[in-house]
Amino acid sequence: DTDRALVLLEEYCKKLRKPEEQQLKKAIRKVMGIFKSSLFQALLASKRTRHGTTSHTSLPAALACDVLGCPKD
C-alpha cells in the first residue's frame, strides 16, 4: 500500500548521503510527495471502488520495491 511504499522510500532516502546521490534523493522525495497528494489518494480510492481490492502488490509499493530492489511477495 501507499504507506508501506512511503516507509520504504523514506528509509532509502536516509541512506543517500553522497553528493552524487542527491539528485536521486530529490527525485524520490518528489515521488513521495505525489504518493501523499490528495489527487493520488483519490485516484487510488477510485480504482479500488471500480475494481474492488486486489490481492497483488499495490502500485506504490511495487514502485518502491522496484527502486529499492525489494524481494517479491
N, C-alpha and C positions, 0 to 999 in steps of 0.2 A: 504494500500500500504506500501511499504518499509519505506517511510519517516514517516508515522504515527507510524509504529512499532518502529522505532528508537527513536522517541519522547517519546513514552510510556516507552520504556526500559530505556532511559536516566532519565526520571522523577522517575522511580522506583529505579534506582541506587542511586540517590540523597538521598533516604530515608534509604538506607542501611549504617548504621553508626556503629553498634555494631561489636566488633571483630569477633564474630561467624558468622556474615553475609558477611564477606569479601571474603570468598571462592565463595559464590553465586554471589557477585558483580563482581568478576573476571570472572566467567563463563558467566555472562550476557554481559560483555564487549567483550568477545570473540565472542559471537553471533552477537553483534553489528558490530564487525569488519568483520564478514562473510557477513552480510547484505550489508555492504559498499563496499565489494570487487567487482572488475570488473568481476570476474568469475560468482559470484552470479547474478549480474545485467545482464550479458549476458544470463545466463540460464533463467531468468525471461523474458527477451525480446524474447528469442527463443520460450518459452512456449506461450507467447502472440501471436506471429506470427503464430505458428502452430494451436493454438486452438481459436484464437480470444480473445477478452477481456471477462472476466467473471463478472457476477453481484454479486457473493458472495464474502465474505471477502478474501483477498489475504492471501497466506501462511505466509508472515512475520507478518502481522497484527494479524492473527489468533494465531500464536505462542506467540506473545507479550501478547495478551489478555489471553491466557491460563496461562502464567506466572503471569500476574497481576490480573487475576480474573475479567476482563472486562465483562460487560454485552454484550450479543449478539445483533447484529443489527436486 
